[in-house]
């Protein structure tokens, strides 16, 4: 019983924490957008972005695309599923078995 109460409390705490973090992020984004709109209306023009390197971003994206294509190619190269092979079924002679010891019984009787 104690474990159930503790588990329920942990679930509540986790739900609260996730909602709280989402609301904080939404507020931060809203505030950043408001500041950006204000700067835009004041006529601020950016000549260069000190925090964003376009060449490095493009190189990173190209590397990710290349890795994804290689992974897709590797998936196509490998065989998937079961390995199906031919097998030889040997014939057997039913006369080798004594039929007197076996009795047929129907499951429907």
Beta strands, then each sheet from edge to edge (+ up, - down):
end
